[in-house]
């Protein structure tokens, strides 16, 4: 966790001046773990997953967005769906810090047993909005997710997404 915080501080300290993202802008995006996501349960082995997430949000103030997200993840013998809320704060319209709360339902399908469980997750992210043009951004992000309930543990990831910023003023 200390490395995550240090990385966040480093990214913020090198931010350059850029146009702010205005209140009233609508955010619509999709992301996936284009490289690596790993989950380590409290008393288990690490597991790698594939995931995809879509989100929509509204900038309630300059550089502050809140919204909803839906996600799907898959690994060897399980699949999960998640629904939740998120918030982000943008620094100079480029770098962002985000957090959320999700409810994730996981279905396990193994030769020996089948069952379903629901857990709460708290995803934290730090990323960069690299604008291709006035409304489209490629967004690489480092993520750290805390899992609660029966799946107590944490996960780290590197995700890449595409996001539309509609009605974005300059």
mmCIF file of the C-alpha atoms, coordinates in Angstrom:
data_MODEL
# 
_entry.id   MODEL 
# 
loop_
_atom_site.group_PDB 
_atom_site.id 
_atom_site.type_symbol 
_atom_site.label_atom_id 
_atom_site.label_alt_id 
_atom_site.label_comp_id 
_atom_site.label_asym_id 
_atom_site.label_entity_id 
_atom_site.label_seq_id 
_atom_site.pdbx_PDB_ins_code 
_atom_site.Cartn_x 
_atom_site.Cartn_y 
_atom_site.Cartn_z 
_atom_site.occupancy 
_atom_site.B_iso_or_equiv 
_atom_site.pdbx_formal_charge 
_atom_site.auth_seq_id 
_atom_site.auth_comp_id 
_atom_site.auth_asym_id 
_atom_site.auth_atom_id 
_atom_site.pdbx_PDB_model_num 
ATOM 1   C CA . UNK A 1 1   ? 0.000   0.000   0.000   1.00 0.00 ? 1   UNK A CA 1 
ATOM 2   C CA . UNK A 1 2   ? 2.916   2.354   0.721   1.00 0.00 ? 2   UNK A CA 1 
ATOM 3   C CA . UNK A 1 3   ? 4.221   1.875   -2.831  1.00 0.00 ? 3   UNK A CA 1 
ATOM 4   C CA . UNK A 1 4   ? 0.762   2.728   -4.205  1.00 0.00 ? 4   UNK A CA 1 
ATOM 5   C CA . UNK A 1 5   ? 0.639   5.966   -2.198  1.00 0.00 ? 5   UNK A CA 1 
ATOM 6   C CA . UNK A 1 6   ? 4.203   6.905   -3.223  1.00 0.00 ? 6   UNK A CA 1 
ATOM 7   C CA . UNK A 1 7   ? 3.349   6.279   -6.885  1.00 0.00 ? 7   UNK A CA 1 
ATOM 8   C CA . UNK A 1 8   ? 0.260   8.488   -6.522  1.00 0.00 ? 8   UNK A CA 1 
ATOM 9   C CA . UNK A 1 9   ? 2.305   11.307  -5.010  1.00 0.00 ? 9   UNK A CA 1 
ATOM 10  C CA . UNK A 1 10  ? 4.953   10.991  -7.738  1.00 0.00 ? 10  UNK A CA 1 
ATOM 11  C CA . UNK A 1 11  ? 2.356   11.164  -10.519 1.00 0.00 ? 11  UNK A CA 1 
ATOM 12  C CA . UNK A 1 12  ? 0.698   14.203  -8.960  1.00 0.00 ? 12  UNK A CA 1 
ATOM 13  C CA . UNK A 1 13  ? 4.010   16.018  -8.510  1.00 0.00 ? 13  UNK A CA 1 
ATOM 14  C CA . UNK A 1 14  ? 4.922   15.756  -12.210 1.00 0.00 ? 14  UNK A CA 1 
ATOM 15  C CA . UNK A 1 15  ? 1.501   16.808  -13.520 1.00 0.00 ? 15  UNK A CA 1 
ATOM 16  C CA . UNK A 1 16  ? 1.568   19.517  -16.158 1.00 0.00 ? 16  UNK A CA 1 
ATOM 17  C CA . UNK A 1 17  ? -0.916  22.345  -16.599 1.00 0.00 ? 17  UNK A CA 1 
ATOM 18  C CA . UNK A 1 18  ? -3.909  21.342  -18.712 1.00 0.00 ? 18  UNK A CA 1 
ATOM 19  C CA . UNK A 1 19  ? -7.493  22.431  -19.220 1.00 0.00 ? 19  UNK A CA 1 
ATOM 20  C CA . UNK A 1 20  ? -9.813  21.464  -16.393 1.00 0.00 ? 20  UNK A CA 1 
ATOM 21  C CA . UNK A 1 21  ? -12.743 19.101  -16.927 1.00 0.00 ? 21  UNK A CA 1 
ATOM 22  C CA . UNK A 1 22  ? -15.828 21.240  -16.420 1.00 0.00 ? 22  UNK A CA 1 
ATOM 23  C CA . UNK A 1 23  ? -18.881 20.619  -14.302 1.00 0.00 ? 23  UNK A CA 1 
ATOM 24  C CA . UNK A 1 24  ? -21.666 19.046  -16.386 1.00 0.00 ? 24  UNK A CA 1 
ATOM 25  C CA . UNK A 1 25  ? -19.359 16.851  -18.469 1.00 0.00 ? 25  UNK A CA 1 
ATOM 26  C CA . UNK A 1 26  ? -20.561 13.264  -18.886 1.00 0.00 ? 26  UNK A CA 1 
ATOM 27  C CA . UNK A 1 27  ? -18.047 10.399  -18.683 1.00 0.00 ? 27  UNK A CA 1 
ATOM 28  C CA . UNK A 1 28  ? -18.704 7.109   -20.518 1.00 0.00 ? 28  UNK A CA 1 
ATOM 29  C CA . UNK A 1 29  ? -15.989 4.480   -20.621 1.00 0.00 ? 29  UNK A CA 1 
ATOM 30  C CA . UNK A 1 30  ? -14.862 0.875   -20.763 1.00 0.00 ? 30  UNK A CA 1 
ATOM 31  C CA . UNK A 1 31  ? -11.680 -0.718  -19.427 1.00 0.00 ? 31  UNK A CA 1 
ATOM 32  C CA . UNK A 1 32  ? -10.013 -4.084  -19.136 1.00 0.00 ? 32  UNK A CA 1 
ATOM 33  C CA . UNK A 1 33  ? -6.952  -5.570  -17.528 1.00 0.00 ? 33  UNK A CA 1 
ATOM 34  C CA . UNK A 1 34  ? -4.876  -5.321  -20.673 1.00 0.00 ? 34  UNK A CA 1 
ATOM 35  C CA . UNK A 1 35  ? -1.814  -6.546  -18.833 1.00 0.00 ? 35  UNK A CA 1 
ATOM 36  C CA . UNK A 1 36  ? -2.100  -8.013  -15.388 1.00 0.00 ? 36  UNK A CA 1 
ATOM 37  C CA . UNK A 1 37  ? -4.530  -8.402  -12.515 1.00 0.00 ? 37  UNK A CA 1 
ATOM 38  C CA . UNK A 1 38  ? -3.762  -10.581 -9.543  1.00 0.00 ? 38  UNK A CA 1 
ATOM 39  C CA . UNK A 1 39  ? -5.883  -11.456 -6.512  1.00 0.00 ? 39  UNK A CA 1 
ATOM 40  C CA . UNK A 1 40  ? -4.379  -12.980 -3.398  1.00 0.00 ? 40  UNK A CA 1 
ATOM 41  C CA . UNK A 1 41  ? -6.893  -14.337 -0.877  1.00 0.00 ? 41  UNK A CA 1 
ATOM 42  C CA . UNK A 1 42  ? -5.920  -14.027 2.761   1.00 0.00 ? 42  UNK A CA 1 
ATOM 43  C CA . UNK A 1 43  ? -4.918  -17.695 3.065   1.00 0.00 ? 43  UNK A CA 1 
ATOM 44  C CA . UNK A 1 44  ? -4.599  -18.849 -0.547  1.00 0.00 ? 44  UNK A CA 1 
ATOM 45  C CA . UNK A 1 45  ? -2.636  -18.815 -3.759  1.00 0.00 ? 45  UNK A CA 1 
ATOM 46  C CA . UNK A 1 46  ? -2.533  -15.877 -6.185  1.00 0.00 ? 46  UNK A CA 1 
ATOM 47  C CA . UNK A 1 47  ? -4.999  -16.034 -9.063  1.00 0.00 ? 47  UNK A CA 1 
ATOM 48  C CA . UNK A 1 48  ? -4.889  -14.147 -12.370 1.00 0.00 ? 48  UNK A CA 1 
ATOM 49  C CA . UNK A 1 49  ? -8.107  -12.896 -13.940 1.00 0.00 ? 49  UNK A CA 1 
ATOM 50  C CA . UNK A 1 50  ? -9.506  -11.317 -17.090 1.00 0.00 ? 50  UNK A CA 1 
ATOM 51  C CA . UNK A 1 51  ? -11.937 -8.468  -16.502 1.00 0.00 ? 51  UNK A CA 1 
ATOM 52  C CA . UNK A 1 52  ? -13.942 -5.834  -18.341 1.00 0.00 ? 52  UNK A CA 1 
ATOM 53  C CA . UNK A 1 53  ? -15.760 -2.882  -16.835 1.00 0.00 ? 53  UNK A CA 1 
ATOM 54  C CA . UNK A 1 54  ? -18.074 -0.183  -18.183 1.00 0.00 ? 54  UNK A CA 1 
ATOM 55  C CA . UNK A 1 55  ? -18.814 3.024   -16.351 1.00 0.00 ? 55  UNK A CA 1 
ATOM 56  C CA . UNK A 1 56  ? -20.803 6.197   -16.661 1.00 0.00 ? 56  UNK A CA 1 
ATOM 57  C CA . UNK A 1 57  ? -20.489 9.328   -14.585 1.00 0.00 ? 57  UNK A CA 1 
ATOM 58  C CA . UNK A 1 58  ? -21.305 12.991  -14.249 1.00 0.00 ? 58  UNK A CA 1 
ATOM 59  C CA . UNK A 1 59  ? -18.920 15.783  -13.258 1.00 0.00 ? 59  UNK A CA 1 
ATOM 60  C CA . UNK A 1 60  ? -20.656 17.388  -10.267 1.00 0.00 ? 60  UNK A CA 1 
ATOM 61  C CA . UNK A 1 61  ? -17.901 20.006  -9.982  1.00 0.00 ? 61  UNK A CA 1 
ATOM 62  C CA . UNK A 1 62  ? -14.775 20.921  -11.928 1.00 0.00 ? 62  UNK A CA 1 
ATOM 63  C CA . UNK A 1 63  ? -12.531 17.799  -12.026 1.00 0.00 ? 63  UNK A CA 1 
ATOM 64  C CA . UNK A 1 64  ? -14.846 15.756  -9.738  1.00 0.00 ? 64  UNK A CA 1 
ATOM 65  C CA . UNK A 1 65  ? -16.935 12.919  -11.194 1.00 0.00 ? 65  UNK A CA 1 
ATOM 66  C CA . UNK A 1 66  ? -19.285 10.408  -9.550  1.00 0.00 ? 66  UNK A CA 1 
ATOM 67  C CA . UNK A 1 67  ? -20.958 7.522   -11.318 1.00 0.00 ? 67  UNK A CA 1 
ATOM 68  C CA . UNK A 1 68  ? -21.980 3.895   -11.662 1.00 0.00 ? 68  UNK A CA 1 
ATOM 69  C CA . UNK A 1 69  ? -20.014 0.944   -12.988 1.00 0.00 ? 69  UNK A CA 1 
ATOM 70  C CA . UNK A 1 70  ? -20.709 -2.619  -14.105 1.00 0.00 ? 70  UNK A CA 1 
ATOM 71  C CA . UNK A 1 71  ? -18.050 -5.279  -14.377 1.00 0.00 ? 71  UNK A CA 1 
ATOM 72  C CA . UNK A 1 72  ? -17.390 -8.856  -15.382 1.00 0.00 ? 72  UNK A CA 1 
ATOM 73  C CA . UNK A 1 73  ? -14.379 -10.992 -14.462 1.00 0.00 ? 73  UNK A CA 1 
ATOM 74  C CA . UNK A 1 74  ? -13.364 -14.525 -15.325 1.00 0.00 ? 74  UNK A CA 1 
ATOM 75  C CA . UNK A 1 75  ? -10.720 -16.940 -14.116 1.00 0.00 ? 75  UNK A CA 1 
ATOM 76  C CA . UNK A 1 76  ? -10.150 -20.679 -14.424 1.00 0.00 ? 76  UNK A CA 1 
ATOM 77  C CA . UNK A 1 77  ? -13.200 -22.059 -12.545 1.00 0.00 ? 77  UNK A CA 1 
ATOM 78  C CA . UNK A 1 78  ? -15.154 -18.922 -11.699 1.00 0.00 ? 78  UNK A CA 1 
ATOM 79  C CA . UNK A 1 79  ? -16.870 -15.858 -13.112 1.00 0.00 ? 79  UNK A CA 1 
ATOM 80  C CA . UNK A 1 80  ? -17.980 -12.697 -11.343 1.00 0.00 ? 80  UNK A CA 1 
ATOM 81  C CA . UNK A 1 81  ? -20.281 -9.761  -11.995 1.00 0.00 ? 81  UNK A CA 1 
ATOM 82  C CA . UNK A 1 82  ? -20.026 -6.489  -10.121 1.00 0.00 ? 82  UNK A CA 1 
ATOM 83  C CA . UNK A 1 83  ? -22.136 -3.372  -9.768  1.00 0.00 ? 83  UNK A CA 1 
ATOM 84  C CA . UNK A 1 84  ? -21.081 -0.306  -7.857  1.00 0.00 ? 84  UNK A CA 1 
ATOM 85  C CA . UNK A 1 85  ? -20.420 3.384   -7.518  1.00 0.00 ? 85  UNK A CA 1 
ATOM 86  C CA . UNK A 1 86  ? -17.201 5.304   -8.101  1.00 0.00 ? 86  UNK A CA 1 
ATOM 87  C CA . UNK A 1 87  ? -15.696 8.729   -7.751  1.00 0.00 ? 87  UNK A CA 1 
ATOM 88  C CA . UNK A 1 88  ? -12.655 10.337  -9.329  1.00 0.00 ? 88  UNK A CA 1 
ATOM 89  C CA . UNK A 1 89  ? -10.691 13.509  -8.787  1.00 0.00 ? 89  UNK A CA 1 
ATOM 90  C CA . UNK A 1 90  ? -8.682  14.847  -11.746 1.00 0.00 ? 90  UNK A CA 1 
ATOM 91  C CA . UNK A 1 91  ? -5.500  16.845  -11.312 1.00 0.00 ? 91  UNK A CA 1 
ATOM 92  C CA . UNK A 1 92  ? -4.866  19.307  -14.146 1.00 0.00 ? 92  UNK A CA 1 
ATOM 93  C CA . UNK A 1 93  ? -7.408  17.418  -16.278 1.00 0.00 ? 93  UNK A CA 1 
ATOM 94  C CA . UNK A 1 94  ? -4.975  14.529  -16.858 1.00 0.00 ? 94  UNK A CA 1 
ATOM 95  C CA . UNK A 1 95  ? -4.053  12.555  -13.750 1.00 0.00 ? 95  UNK A CA 1 
ATOM 96  C CA . UNK A 1 96  ? -6.803  11.018  -11.652 1.00 0.00 ? 96  UNK A CA 1 
ATOM 97  C CA . UNK A 1 97  ? -7.282  9.379   -8.279  1.00 0.00 ? 97  UNK A CA 1 
ATOM 98  C CA . UNK A 1 98  ? -10.347 7.175   -7.902  1.00 0.00 ? 98  UNK A CA 1 
ATOM 99  C CA . UNK A 1 99  ? -12.185 5.022   -5.400  1.00 0.00 ? 99  UNK A CA 1 
ATOM 100 C CA . UNK A 1 100 ? -15.409 3.065   -5.326  1.00 0.00 ? 100 UNK A CA 1 
ATOM 101 C CA . UNK A 1 101 ? -17.550 0.454   -3.627  1.00 0.00 ? 101 UNK A CA 1 
ATOM 102 C CA . UNK A 1 102 ? -18.858 -2.618  -5.456  1.00 0.00 ? 102 UNK A CA 1 
ATOM 103 C CA . UNK A 1 103 ? -21.040 -5.608  -4.748  1.00 0.00 ? 103 UNK A CA 1 
ATOM 104 C CA . UNK A 1 104 ? -19.539 -8.594  -6.556  1.00 0.00 ? 104 UNK A CA 1 
ATOM 105 C CA . UNK A 1 105 ? -21.279 -11.942 -7.095  1.00 0.00 ? 105 UNK A CA 1 
ATOM 106 C CA . UNK A 1 106 ? -18.986 -14.836 -7.949  1.00 0.00 ? 106 UNK A CA 1 
ATOM 107 C CA . UNK A 1 107 ? -20.107 -18.188 -9.347  1.00 0.00 ? 107 UNK A CA 1 
ATOM 108 C CA . UNK A 1 108 ? -17.741 -21.128 -8.932  1.00 0.00 ? 108 UNK A CA 1 
ATOM 109 C CA . UNK A 1 109 ? -18.038 -24.110 -11.276 1.00 0.00 ? 109 UNK A CA 1 
ATOM 110 C CA . UNK A 1 110 ? -15.585 -26.836 -10.370 1.00 0.00 ? 110 UNK A CA 1 
ATOM 111 C CA . UNK A 1 111 ? -15.704 -30.593 -10.979 1.00 0.00 ? 111 UNK A CA 1 
ATOM 112 C CA . UNK A 1 112 ? -16.124 -31.132 -7.230  1.00 0.00 ? 112 UNK A CA 1 
ATOM 113 C CA . UNK A 1 113 ? -18.551 -28.333 -6.288  1.00 0.00 ? 113 UNK A CA 1 
ATOM 114 C CA . UNK A 1 114 ? -20.699 -25.449 -7.547  1.00 0.00 ? 114 UNK A CA 1 
ATOM 115 C CA . UNK A 1 115 ? -21.652 -22.444 -5.439  1.00 0.00 ? 115 UNK A CA 1 
ATOM 116 C CA . UNK A 1 116 ? -22.224 -18.693 -5.506  1.00 0.00 ? 116 UNK A CA 1 
ATOM 117 C CA . UNK A 1 117 ? -21.058 -15.973 -3.122  1.00 0.00 ? 117 UNK A CA 1 
ATOM 118 C CA . UNK A 1 118 ? -21.430 -12.206 -2.878  1.00 0.00 ? 118 UNK A CA 1 
ATOM 119 C CA . UNK A 1 119 ? -18.683 -9.946  -1.497  1.00 0.00 ? 119 UNK A CA 1 
ATOM 120 C CA . UNK A 1 120 ? -18.010 -6.239  -1.191  1.00 0.00 ? 120 UNK A CA 1 
ATOM 121 C CA . UNK A 1 121 ? -14.963 -4.700  -2.855  1.00 0.00 ? 121 UNK A CA 1 
ATOM 122 C CA . UNK A 1 122 ? -13.283 -1.319  -2.538  1.00 0.00 ? 122 UNK A CA 1 
ATOM 123 C CA . UNK A 1 123 ? -11.276 -0.491  -5.680  1.00 0.00 ? 123 UNK A CA 1 
ATOM 124 C CA . UNK A 1 124 ? -8.674  2.300   -5.575  1.00 0.00 ? 124 UNK A CA 1 
ATOM 125 C CA . UNK A 1 125 ? -7.011  3.627   -8.716  1.00 0.00 ? 125 UNK A CA 1 
ATOM 126 C CA . UNK A 1 126 ? -4.459  6.102   -9.961  1.00 0.00 ? 126 UNK A CA 1 
ATOM 127 C CA . UNK A 1 127 ? -4.284  6.818   -13.647 1.00 0.00 ? 127 UNK A CA 1 
ATOM 128 C CA . UNK A 1 128 ? -3.673  9.126   -16.536 1.00 0.00 ? 128 UNK A CA 1 
ATOM 129 C CA . UNK A 1 129 ? -6.184  10.417  -19.112 1.00 0.00 ? 129 UNK A CA 1 
ATOM 130 C CA . UNK A 1 130 ? -4.211  10.668  -22.386 1.00 0.00 ? 130 UNK A CA 1 
ATOM 131 C CA . UNK A 1 131 ? -6.558  12.631  -24.649 1.00 0.00 ? 131 UNK A CA 1 
ATOM 132 C CA . UNK A 1 132 ? -6.485  11.587  -28.312 1.00 0.00 ? 132 UNK A CA 1 
ATOM 133 C CA . UNK A 1 133 ? -8.749  14.507  -29.172 1.00 0.00 ? 133 UNK A CA 1 
ATOM 134 C CA . UNK A 1 134 ? -11.163 16.779  -27.305 1.00 0.00 ? 134 UNK A CA 1 
ATOM 135 C CA . UNK A 1 135 ? -13.476 13.980  -26.134 1.00 0.00 ? 135 UNK A CA 1 
ATOM 136 C CA . UNK A 1 136 ? -11.647 10.603  -26.310 1.00 0.00 ? 136 UNK A CA 1 
ATOM 137 C CA . UNK A 1 137 ? -9.002  9.501   -23.826 1.00 0.00 ? 137 UNK A CA 1 
ATOM 138 C CA . UNK A 1 138 ? -6.935  6.354   -23.390 1.00 0.00 ? 138 UNK A CA 1 
ATOM 139 C CA . UNK A 1 139 ? -6.659  5.733   -19.655 1.00 0.00 ? 139 UNK A CA 1 
ATOM 140 C CA . UNK A 1 140 ? -3.972  3.461   -18.215 1.00 0.00 ? 140 UNK A CA 1 
ATOM 141 C CA . UNK A 1 141 ? -4.366  2.961   -14.459 1.00 0.00 ? 141 UNK A CA 1 
ATOM 142 C CA . UNK A 1 142 ? -2.849  1.092   -11.551 1.00 0.00 ? 142 UNK A CA 1 
ATOM 143 C CA . UNK A 1 143 ? -5.479  -0.475  -9.306  1.00 0.00 ? 143 UNK A CA 1 
ATOM 144 C CA . UNK A 1 144 ? -5.522  -1.840  -5.786  1.00 0.00 ? 144 UNK A CA 1 
ATOM 145 C CA . UNK A 1 145 ? -8.700  -3.625  -4.688  1.00 0.00 ? 145 UNK A CA 1 
ATOM 146 C CA . UNK A 1 146 ? -9.666  -4.670  -1.171  1.00 0.00 ? 146 UNK A CA 1 
ATOM 147 C CA . UNK A 1 147 ? -12.037 -7.656  -0.951  1.00 0.00 ? 147 UNK A CA 1 
ATOM 148 C CA . UNK A 1 148 ? -14.294 -8.145  2.068   1.00 0.00 ? 148 UNK A CA 1 
ATOM 149 C CA . UNK A 1 149 ? -16.612 -10.834 3.465   1.00 0.00 ? 149 UNK A CA 1 
ATOM 150 C CA . UNK A 1 150 ? -15.721 -14.461 2.626   1.00 0.00 ? 150 UNK A CA 1 
ATOM 151 C CA . UNK A 1 151 ? -13.108 -13.490 0.004   1.00 0.00 ? 151 UNK A CA 1 
ATOM 152 C CA . UNK A 1 152 ? -11.068 -11.338 2.359   1.00 0.00 ? 152 UNK A CA 1 
ATOM 153 C CA . UNK A 1 153 ? -7.882  -10.295 0.585   1.00 0.00 ? 153 UNK A CA 1 
ATOM 154 C CA . UNK A 1 154 ? -6.561  -7.792  -1.916  1.00 0.00 ? 154 UNK A CA 1 
ATOM 155 C CA . UNK A 1 155 ? -5.636  -7.520  -5.573  1.00 0.00 ? 155 UNK A CA 1 
ATOM 156 C CA . UNK A 1 156 ? -3.452  -5.332  -7.747  1.00 0.00 ? 156 UNK A CA 1 
ATOM 157 C CA . UNK A 1 157 ? -3.823  -4.618  -11.423 1.00 0.00 ? 157 UNK A CA 1 
ATOM 158 C CA . UNK A 1 158 ? -2.829  -2.629  -14.455 1.00 0.00 ? 158 UNK A CA 1 
ATOM 159 C CA . UNK A 1 159 ? -5.869  -1.674  -16.523 1.00 0.00 ? 159 UNK A CA 1 
ATOM 160 C CA . UNK A 1 160 ? -6.324  0.229   -19.780 1.00 0.00 ? 160 UNK A CA 1 
ATOM 161 C CA . UNK A 1 161 ? -9.560  1.869   -20.841 1.00 0.00 ? 161 UNK A CA 1 
ATOM 162 C CA . UNK A 1 162 ? -11.119 4.176   -23.407 1.00 0.00 ? 162 UNK A CA 1 
ATOM 163 C CA . UNK A 1 163 ? -13.301 6.973   -22.119 1.00 0.00 ? 163 UNK A CA 1 
ATOM 164 C CA . UNK A 1 164 ? -15.546 9.536   -23.779 1.00 0.00 ? 164 UNK A CA 1 
ATOM 165 C CA . UNK A 1 165 ? -15.860 12.960  -22.116 1.00 0.00 ? 165 UNK A CA 1 
ATOM 166 C CA . UNK A 1 166 ? -19.050 14.408  -23.573 1.00 0.00 ? 166 UNK A CA 1 
ATOM 167 C CA . UNK A 1 167 ? -19.715 18.167  -23.469 1.00 0.00 ? 167 UNK A CA 1 
ATOM 168 C CA . UNK A 1 168 ? -16.166 18.715  -22.300 1.00 0.00 ? 168 UNK A CA 1 
ATOM 169 C CA . UNK A 1 169 ? -15.260 22.377  -22.382 1.00 0.00 ? 169 UNK A CA 1 
ATOM 170 C CA . UNK A 1 170 ? -11.832 23.779  -23.116 1.00 0.00 ? 170 UNK A CA 1 
# 
